[in-house]
């Protein structure tokens, strides 16, 4: 029988509603203005992080007291703020950032999505040793791009405890996007628990925070809808696989309070406008583990950029923002107040803000959508009609064509397999479905599932957003203006499988956790196609440091330039990379606990 975890997560004197929505006055204590010179400090136009602009910055990492839920805690902060100060740069400038560590442990800052020398990338053990207690590290690099980005710690779980902030880079020439208001909307997740304790719970029981378990009532509804035999077969199937169709997120609102610019839902961050103004909202998902589905009831959002890169404008009602992704949108509010509503993918909680004519105004908050269970397509991909052929340890039917030439494997593990340089992508002679083989390293205790026929579509908004009556953005809608940076085709192809074992809570690439893997090697200057196949039932936002990832359509056409690509369950995606940055780089899932559990590789460009 499943035990009741609630007392472990929510203290008895703190009602659940108050815990999820937080305190109106919660947040970090500010007041370190003496530490931000010589950058120019100014108050942001709405309550939120301080804004620093210029070319020289002094940032101090330290502990600060916070109280988001009624329980005082210590957070790790930059200049005493959660989020950290918003940094405003200009394309073409050389910026100098002096980062001082006042913690009792090593710290770091990674400039997410920023192109720079690898020594400035800020990943301990890869690009440098980190910033030791009491030391100052000087980052210095030329800004080569414009758009919306962010920065965060790459040390332990410091990102979860508060070290994250926004970066806004103004273009060198006049910005072609003309608006009257411009706001950063930085979304994040906060827990009063020690993140090490959260991780330990997940290692012990991966669904510890999942309260959306199948119930007897749901079983009876299944019986009524599809008959006893079918309902029993479905429940037996999931039980035999030791998987859960409601396993949408590892960490939920039963420990998380979701923040908008450091404000809880009750705190209600507010951006002001005048009727008829165009307002630019720079959405940044700085959550450790949370996918946010964002909408503004009563307003259409016109997407103009993703991951700092301009796209052909597309107007939608809702956007799923994967962890580490950014989306810039333009809205044109006309009435008094609108709610910015960002619900978690598992539908257990939400972040909230407001666009309003005056401070203190609020609009209605919509109810959370009902969580939708994973489908067989989410588990099986193109074979998802209830077939069991894709599960680990089971035989796979169907004729197999010879593997494609010119492919190798990131881990090198496939080299020993007769007649193969890689996991052997094949095309069936029938409906054009993609079939894959799997590295030998995928057959072991670190992998509990294989997908043999992944789906390749980019027009799926994802679990919980399908056919919801709203116009939801998909990757198929994104078209980066100007096309690819390099029009040439790939010289080589690398395929990596996103793998895991939920019961063990291990996450990996090709069945190998980081400590058991070897680096992936790119030849400097080469053009590569990278293929990700997601062999798990969770969406993974994959981030390659130092180089752009140019997403392809299923037909192989250029789609969009990104620094983070979310790969849905049982999905295959491909993108092109030009290896134009010498050095050692990180490549990982941006779900923090997945990265820590092993879904991480080093890339060497030489």
Buried (B, 14 or more C-beta within 10 A) or exposed (E): EEEEBEEBBBEEEEEEEBBBBBBEEBBBBBEBEEBBEEBEBEEBEBBBBBBBBBBBBBBBBBBBEBBBBBBEBEBBBBBBBBBBBBBBBBBBBEBBBBBBBEBEEBBBBBBBBBBBBBEBBBBBBBBBEBBEEEEEBEBBBEBEBBBBBBBBBBBBBBBBBBBBBBBBBBBEEEEEBEBEBBBBBBBBBBBBBEBEEBBEBBBEBBBBBBBBEBEEEBBEEBBEEEEEEEBEEBBEBBEEBEBBBBBBBBBBBBBBBBBBBBBBBBBBBBBBBEEEBBBBBBBBBBBBBBBBBBBBBBBBBBBBBBBBBBBEBBEBBBBBBBBBBBBBBBBBBEEEBBBBBBBBBBBBBBBBBBBBEEEEBBBEBEEBBEBBBBBBBBBBBBBBEEBBBBBBEEEBEEEEEEBBEEBBBBBBBBEEBEEBBBBBBBEBEEEEBBBBBBBBBBEBEBBBBBBBBBBBBBEBBBBBBEEBEBBBBBBBBBBBBEEBBBEEEBEBBBBBBBBBBBEBBBBBBBBBBBEEBEBBBBEEEBBBBBBBBBBBBBBBBBBBBBBBBBBBBBEEEBBBBBBBBBBBBBBBBBBBBBBBBBBBBBBBBBBBBBBBBBBBBBBBBE
